[in-house]
Structures are given as C-alpha cells and as structure tokens.
C-alpha cells in the first residue's frame, strides 16, 4: 500500500487528539515543570484554595542534615507526599512543613571524621560551630533534592532543630510536662557507644553477626537455701554435705557477670539437679530438666561421671532462694541482691533454663529488677571500662 493511500486511510479514523507529547522527555520537561510550578507558586495557591477547609496535619519526622539523600529518604518523602496530596485533593487543608534534625551524633561524627587529627587542637565550641555550619549546608542541599522529587511543601520556611525559637518551644513543652508531674529521674538501660561515649538511638544501630563467647557459670547456693533444696527433694542430704550446690547459668555476655544481681527461672518449667565432679570437686547444679543433655554435652561429661535427680520441681518453688556471687565478695549496691526470681522470658531453647540477670545491662533484666526492687547497677564507665566497684583483677 502506497504512503499516500495510508495517509488518506488514517485521516478517516476518529482518533482522540491531545496536546501532550507522545514522548515523556522527562529529563528535559521535568525541570521545566518544576520551575513553572515554583514561578507560579502552585503550593501557595493550593494553601489559599484550601483555607478554611478541615485541617489534616502529617507530622513528619525530620531527617538528619548529614549528607545527600538516599533511597530511604526518597521512599519516606514520596510516600508522605502522596498522602498529603491525596488529602488535599479530598478537600482537606493539608499543609506540609518540612524539617531537619540538626543535632546529634550523625552530624558530629561526619565533622569529626573530616577533621581527623585536627580536632585535638580545637575547643568544643569550635567543633560545635563546624557542626552548625555542616548541618546548615546539608539542609540546603537536601531541600533542593527533595524539591527535585516534586515534593510539595513550605521548603522556604522549614523547622530546624538548632534554631533558638525551636529549642525554646521544646523547653516550653518540657516545662509543661514537668509542671504536670510527668517527668521523673530514673536509671534505664540504653544503647551506648563507647567510642563516641554517647547514647545511641535504635535507628543508629547496625548489627553484625559474630561468634559471641559464651560461658556456663555455677552460682553457689547459700546454706539456708541448700536446706530448702533438700526439703524439695532435689538434693540428697548426704551428698549435699560434701558438694558445692549451685544454680548453673549460661550467658553470651560474660562481661556483664560483674553486675549480676539475680538468677531468673520460669515459673512453670521443670527444674532438677545434676551431680558431677570437676577438677576434684563435686558439684550439684540446678538446671532445667529439658536442658540436661545440653549441659552434659557442654561439660563433656561421660555417662559414668554424672547423675541426675529423679525429682523435678516447678521454677516457682525456687523463687527467693539465695546464692553467692562467684567472684564478687560483697553486694556492691544498697539494695537486696543474689536471689532467684521469676520471669516469663526464660526458655529452654538454649542455655540451662536459668538466666543470669543484671538489671543495669538489658531491658528484660531491668524490668525484672524493677519488679523485685533490685538496684539498677551498671559498673561500666562511659569509655567501656569497669569502675572501682568491680574487683581490680577484672
């Protein structure tokens, strides 16, 4: 078919017509559209058009002003922009005020890295000023990058956490919380960087799988509690006289043993006693009945070198029994310590079914410490070393 006949045939069709280009040409057209929207103040016109409409506020958690944006920023901002634009088109007055977190470790860390050895000759005030300058720089850079994503918002008037007006607002709200009695002082386990000597947020943590050292530890039971174990039938009175009766724990954080204040058991798990000899000493260790095989394997005990009590008791019957710390001579706190307590998080998935508990070194331990009124004791200093309450040989 000739080109002329084809052209004539096309003209007989009733095809829709549009002024839109058949090619997107985004690399050329997108910057032009953004410039057009900015020149015509489209966002400002939207604000005026929605004045008096039902209000919808999207509270946007600010990014750190510590570098160029990445895919995480893109996903975050684009999804929020979709919500704001949807609400606007649904008839709401939905202003979007962007902001930046201009304080904190991520910014300081970048500045410290750039300074290198120079930081040793600088005062804290000089470093803070450089951090302020660094954050200000990346507020401008990220603002431009967010606009290039076609995110609508009041980017000319963002909230910045280092502005005195913003800081004053935070103090006013905090003062109101204090006046209502909602603020109190108390210790709590937190994530800590010994390199930077500062607290870390959950979002700032990066986990690396490593082979952790683990250890089984016997906590000697005090004489009065040994008598209770004999009464329960777990320990034979004849063997108890010449043996070291212990609560056996297993931990992957041996450095926290110095802060041990309790041993946790599950109220409904069954516990028993295993008798064995190590280095010429006879031990009778209390462990979960379901963990006997694991304990035997870990101790490399031959079949004729150990025996297991035929009696089992619920963990709840061990509550409040007492033991001595294996290497700390006296209680370093001003509260009660070295007791067996009940905790639902104890399992028999690994370990011995008895959990070493240090209220100053973990959230679950902390909660147990609160329940039993134990001290929140953490003998680790900001730089990661033990303080003077720990035996010097450690």
C-alpha positions as CSV (number, residue, x, y, z in Angstrom):
1,X,0.0,0.0,0.0
2,X,1.4,3.4,-1.0
3,X,2.3,6.0,1.6
4,X,-0.3,8.4,0.1
5,X,-3.1,5.8,0.4
6,X,-2.0,5.0,4.0
7,X,-2.2,8.7,4.9
8,X,-5.6,9.0,3.4
9,X,-6.9,6.0,5.4
10,X,-5.5,7.4,8.7
11,X,-7.5,10.6,8.2
12,X,-10.7,8.7,8.0
13,X,-10.3,7.4,11.6
14,X,-11.9,9.3,14.5
15,X,-8.8,9.3,16.8
16,X,-8.6,11.3,20.1
17,X,-6.3,14.3,19.9
18,X,-4.1,15.7,22.6
19,X,-1.5,18.5,23.0
20,X,0.5,16.2,25.2
21,X,3.8,15.0,23.7
22,X,3.8,11.3,22.7
23,X,7.2,11.1,24.4
24,X,7.8,11.9,28.0
25,X,11.2,13.6,27.6
26,X,11.3,13.7,31.4
27,X,15.0,14.8,31.6
28,X,14.0,18.0,29.7
29,X,10.4,18.5,30.7
30,X,10.5,17.7,34.4
31,X,12.9,20.6,35.4
32,X,10.8,22.9,33.3
33,X,7.6,21.9,35.1
34,X,9.2,22.3,38.5
35,X,10.4,25.7,37.5
36,X,6.9,26.6,36.3
37,X,5.3,25.4,39.5
38,X,7.8,27.4,41.6
39,X,7.3,30.6,39.5
40,X,3.5,30.3,39.7
41,X,3.7,29.4,43.4
42,X,1.4,26.4,42.9
43,X,1.9,25.3,46.5
44,X,0.9,28.8,47.8
45,X,-2.2,28.8,45.6
46,X,-3.1,25.3,47.0
47,X,-2.8,26.7,50.5
48,X,-5.1,29.7,49.7
49,X,-7.6,27.5,47.9
50,X,-7.9,25.2,50.9
51,X,-8.1,27.9,53.5
52,X,-10.9,27.2,56.0
53,X,-11.2,23.5,54.9
54,X,-10.9,20.7,57.5
55,X,-7.3,20.5,58.6
56,X,-5.1,17.5,58.1
57,X,-1.6,17.6,59.5
58,X,1.1,15.0,58.7
59,X,3.7,15.0,61.4
60,X,7.0,14.4,59.5
61,X,9.9,13.0,61.5
62,X,12.9,15.0,60.3
63,X,15.9,13.5,58.5
64,X,19.5,14.3,59.8
65,X,21.2,17.1,57.9
66,X,24.3,15.0,57.5
67,X,24.7,14.2,53.8
68,X,22.9,13.8,50.5
69,X,19.6,12.0,50.4
70,X,19.5,8.2,49.7
71,X,16.7,5.8,48.7
72,X,15.4,5.7,52.3
73,X,14.8,9.4,52.1
74,X,13.1,9.0,48.7
75,X,10.7,6.3,49.9
76,X,9.9,8.2,53.0
77,X,9.3,11.6,51.4
78,X,7.5,10.3,48.3
79,X,5.0,8.2,50.3
80,X,4.3,11.1,52.7
81,X,3.9,13.5,49.7
82,X,1.3,11.1,48.2
83,X,-0.7,11.2,51.5
84,X,-0.6,15.0,51.7
85,X,-1.6,15.4,48.0
86,X,-4.4,12.8,48.4
87,X,-5.8,14.6,51.4
88,X,-5.5,17.9,49.6
89,X,-7.5,16.6,46.6
90,X,-10.0,15.1,49.0
91,X,-10.9,18.6,50.2
92,X,-8.6,18.9,53.3
93,X,-6.3,21.8,54.1
94,X,-3.1,19.7,54.3
95,X,-0.1,21.8,54.8
96,X,3.3,20.2,54.8
97,X,6.2,21.8,56.7
98,X,9.5,20.0,56.2
99,X,12.2,20.0,58.9
100,X,15.6,18.7,59.7
101,X,17.3,17.3,62.8
102,X,20.4,19.4,63.1
103,X,21.7,17.9,66.4
104,X,23.2,14.6,67.3
105,X,25.8,12.0,66.6
106,X,25.3,11.6,62.9
107,X,26.3,15.2,62.2
108,X,29.1,15.3,64.8
109,X,30.5,12.0,63.5
110,X,30.8,13.3,60.0
111,X,32.5,16.5,61.1
112,X,34.9,14.6,63.4
113,X,35.8,12.3,60.5
114,X,36.6,15.2,58.2
115,X,38.7,16.9,60.9
116,X,40.8,13.9,61.7
117,X,43.7,14.8,63.9
118,X,43.0,18.5,63.7
119,X,40.2,18.0,66.3
120,X,42.8,17.5,69.1
121,X,43.8,21.2,68.8
122,X,40.2,22.5,68.7
123,X,37.8,23.5,71.6
124,X,34.3,22.1,71.9
125,X,32.8,25.4,70.9
126,X,34.8,25.4,67.7
127,X,33.7,21.9,66.9
128,X,30.0,22.8,67.6
129,X,30.3,25.8,65.2
130,X,31.6,23.5,62.5
131,X,28.7,21.1,63.2
132,X,26.3,24.0,62.8
133,X,27.9,25.0,59.5
134,X,27.9,21.4,58.3
135,X,24.2,20.9,59.1
136,X,23.2,24.3,57.5
137,X,25.0,23.2,54.3
138,X,23.1,19.9,54.0
139,X,19.7,21.5,54.9
140,X,20.1,23.5,51.7
141,X,21.3,20.5,49.7
142,X,18.6,18.1,50.9
143,X,15.9,20.8,50.5
144,X,16.9,21.2,46.8
145,X,17.0,17.4,46.4
146,X,13.5,16.9,47.9
147,X,12.1,19.6,45.6
148,X,13.6,17.7,42.7
149,X,11.5,14.8,43.7
150,X,8.4,17.1,43.2
151,X,7.6,17.0,46.9
152,X,5.3,19.9,47.7
153,X,5.9,21.8,50.9
154,X,6.9,25.0,52.6
155,X,10.6,24.5,51.9
156,X,11.4,28.2,52.3
157,X,10.3,28.1,56.0
158,X,11.3,24.7,57.4
159,X,11.7,23.9,61.1
160,X,15.3,23.4,62.1
161,X,16.1,21.9,65.5
162,X,19.1,24.2,66.0
163,X,17.1,27.4,65.7
164,X,16.7,29.1,69.1
165,X,13.0,29.5,68.5
166,X,12.6,25.8,68.0
167,X,14.7,25.0,71.1
168,X,12.6,27.4,73.2
169,X,9.5,25.7,72.1
170,X,10.9,22.3,73.2
171,X,11.8,23.7,76.6
172,X,8.3,25.2,77.0
173,X,6.7,21.8,76.3
174,X,9.1,20.1,78.6
175,X,8.4,22.6,81.4
176,X,4.7,21.9,81.0
177,X,5.4,18.1,81.3
178,X,7.4,18.8,84.5
179,X,4.7,21.0,85.9
180,X,2.2,18.2,85.4
181,X,4.4,15.7,87.3
182,X,5.1,13.6,84.2
183,X,8.9,13.8,84.4
184,X,10.9,11.9,86.8
185,X,14.6,10.8,87.1
186,X,15.4,7.1,86.9
187,X,18.1,4.8,85.5
188,X,17.3,2.8,82.4
189,X,19.4,0.6,80.1
190,X,20.2,2.3,76.8
191,X,22.3,1.6,73.7
192,X,25.7,3.2,74.2
193,X,28.7,3.9,72.0
194,X,32.0,3.5,74.0
195,X,33.9,5.1,71.0
196,X,31.8,8.3,71.0
197,X,30.8,8.0,74.7
198,X,27.2,8.8,73.9
199,X,23.8,7.2,73.8
200,X,22.6,5.7,70.6
201,X,19.1,5.6,69.2
202,X,17.7,2.3,67.9
203,X,17.8,3.6,64.3
204,X,21.6,4.3,64.7
205,X,22.4,0.7,65.4
206,X,23.9,-1.7,62.8
207,X,24.1,-5.3,63.7
208,X,26.9,-7.5,62.7
209,X,26.7,-11.3,63.1
210,X,29.7,-12.5,65.1
211,X,30.6,-15.6,67.2
212,X,30.0,-14.5,70.7
213,X,31.9,-16.0,73.6
214,X,29.6,-18.0,75.9
215,X,30.2,-19.4,79.4
216,X,28.5,-21.7,81.9
217,X,28.8,-20.4,85.4
218,X,27.9,-22.0,88.8
219,X,26.5,-19.7,91.4
220,X,27.0,-21.2,94.9
221,X,23.7,-21.6,96.8
222,X,23.8,-20.3,100.4
223,X,23.4,-22.9,103.2
224,X,19.8,-21.9,104.2
225,X,18.7,-22.3,100.5
226,X,20.5,-25.6,100.2
227,X,18.3,-26.9,103.1
228,X,15.3,-25.8,101.1
229,X,16.5,-27.7,98.0
230,X,17.0,-30.8,100.3
231,X,13.4,-30.3,101.6
232,X,12.1,-30.1,98.0
233,X,13.8,-33.4,97.3
234,X,16.1,-32.0,94.5
235,X,19.3,-32.5,96.5
236,X,20.2,-35.6,98.5
237,X,21.1,-34.5,102.1
238,X,24.0,-37.0,102.2
239,X,25.6,-35.7,99.0
240,X,24.9,-32.0,99.8
241,X,27.2,-32.1,102.8
242,X,30.3,-32.7,100.7
243,X,29.4,-31.0,97.4
244,X,29.1,-27.5,96.0
245,X,25.4,-26.9,95.4
246,X,24.9,-24.3,92.7
247,X,22.5,-22.6,90.3
248,X,24.0,-23.0,86.8
249,X,23.5,-20.2,84.3
250,X,24.7,-19.8,80.7
251,X,25.4,-16.4,79.1
252,X,26.8,-14.9,75.9
253,X,27.7,-11.7,77.7
254,X,30.3,-12.7,80.3
255,X,31.4,-9.1,80.7
256,X,28.0,-8.4,82.5
257,X,28.6,-11.1,85.2
258,X,30.2,-8.5,87.4
259,X,26.8,-6.7,87.5
260,X,24.8,-9.9,88.3
261,X,22.2,-9.3,91.0
262,X,19.8,-12.2,90.4
263,X,19.1,-15.5,88.6
264,X,15.8,-15.9,86.7
265,X,13.7,-19.0,86.3
266,X,10.4,-19.7,84.5
267,X,7.6,-20.4,87.0
268,X,6.2,-23.3,85.0
269,X,9.3,-25.0,83.8
270,X,10.5,-28.2,85.5
271,X,13.9,-28.0,87.2
272,X,16.2,-30.8,88.5
273,X,19.7,-31.3,89.8
274,X,22.7,-32.9,88.1
275,X,25.6,-34.2,90.2
276,X,29.1,-34.4,88.7
277,X,32.8,-34.0,89.5
278,X,35.1,-31.3,88.0
279,X,38.8,-30.8,89.0
280,X,38.4,-32.9,92.1
281,X,35.3,-31.0,93.3
282,X,31.8,-32.5,93.4
283,X,29.1,-30.2,92.1
284,X,25.3,-30.4,92.3
285,X,23.9,-27.9,89.8
286,X,20.3,-26.9,89.4
287,X,19.2,-26.7,85.8
288,X,16.0,-27.1,83.7
289,X,15.1,-30.7,83.2
290,X,14.9,-30.2,79.4
291,X,18.5,-28.9,79.3
292,X,20.3,-31.8,80.9
293,X,21.6,-33.3,77.7
294,X,22.9,-29.8,76.6
295,X,24.6,-29.3,79.9
296,X,26.2,-32.8,79.8
297,X,27.5,-32.1,76.2
298,X,28.8,-28.7,77.1
299,X,30.7,-30.1,80.1
300,X,32.0,-33.2,78.1
301,X,30.7,-35.4,81.0
302,X,31.0,-39.2,80.5
303,X,27.9,-41.2,81.3
304,X,29.5,-42.7,84.4
305,X,30.6,-39.2,85.6
306,X,27.3,-37.7,86.4
307,X,23.9,-38.5,87.8
308,X,20.5,-36.7,87.6
309,X,18.0,-36.3,90.4
310,X,14.7,-38.2,89.8
311,X,12.9,-35.3,91.4
312,X,11.7,-32.2,89.5
313,X,10.1,-29.0,90.8
314,X,8.5,-26.0,89.2
315,X,10.5,-22.9,88.9
316,X,8.0,-21.1,91.1
317,X,9.2,-23.2,94.0
318,X,12.8,-21.8,93.6
319,X,11.7,-18.2,93.9
320,X,13.6,-16.2,96.6
321,X,16.2,-18.8,97.2
322,X,19.7,-17.3,97.7
323,X,23.1,-17.7,96.3
324,X,26.6,-16.1,96.5
325,X,28.2,-14.3,93.6
326,X,31.0,-16.5,92.3
327,X,33.7,-13.7,92.3
328,X,32.3,-10.5,93.8
329,X,32.9,-10.7,97.5
330,X,30.0,-8.4,98.7
331,X,26.9,-6.8,97.3
332,X,28.0,-3.5,95.6
333,X,24.5,-2.0,95.9
334,X,22.4,-0.6,98.7
335,X,19.5,-2.9,97.9
336,X,18.8,-6.7,98.2
337,X,20.6,-9.0,95.7
338,X,21.6,-12.5,94.8
339,X,18.2,-14.2,94.8
340,X,16.2,-16.4,92.4
341,X,13.4,-14.5,90.7
342,X,10.5,-15.4,88.4
343,X,10.5,-14.3,84.7
344,X,8.3,-15.3,81.8
345,X,11.0,-14.7,79.2
346,X,13.1,-17.6,80.4
347,X,13.1,-20.5,77.9
348,X,14.7,-23.9,77.3
349,X,15.7,-23.1,73.7
350,X,19.3,-22.8,74.8
351,X,21.4,-22.4,78.0
352,X,20.4,-24.0,81.3
353,X,16.9,-22.7,81.9
354,X,18.3,-20.3,84.5
355,X,19.2,-16.8,83.3
356,X,21.9,-14.6,84.7
357,X,20.2,-11.2,85.5
358,X,21.9,-7.8,85.5
359,X,19.3,-5.1,85.8
360,X,21.8,-2.5,84.5
361,X,22.6,-4.3,81.3
362,X,19.4,-5.2,79.5
363,X,15.7,-4.3,79.1
364,X,14.3,-7.6,80.3
365,X,16.8,-7.7,83.2
366,X,15.8,-4.1,84.0
367,X,12.1,-4.9,84.2
368,X,12.8,-7.9,86.5
369,X,14.9,-5.6,88.6
370,X,12.1,-3.1,88.9
371,X,9.6,-5.9,89.8
372,X,11.8,-7.2,92.6
373,X,13.2,-3.8,93.7
374,X,16.8,-4.5,92.8
375,X,19.4,-1.8,92.2
376,X,19.9,-0.7,88.6
377,X,23.6,-1.4,88.8
378,X,26.0,-0.8,85.9
379,X,29.7,-0.8,86.8
380,X,30.7,0.2,83.2
381,X,32.1,3.7,82.6
382,X,31.4,5.8,79.5
383,X,34.6,4.5,77.9
384,X,33.6,0.9,78.3
385,X,35.9,0.1,81.3
386,X,34.8,-1.2,84.7
387,X,34.6,1.3,87.6
388,X,36.1,0.8,91.0
389,X,33.2,-1.3,92.4
390,X,34.4,-4.2,90.3
391,X,37.3,-6.4,91.6
392,X,40.6,-5.0,90.3
393,X,41.7,-8.2,88.7
394,X,39.0,-7.9,86.1
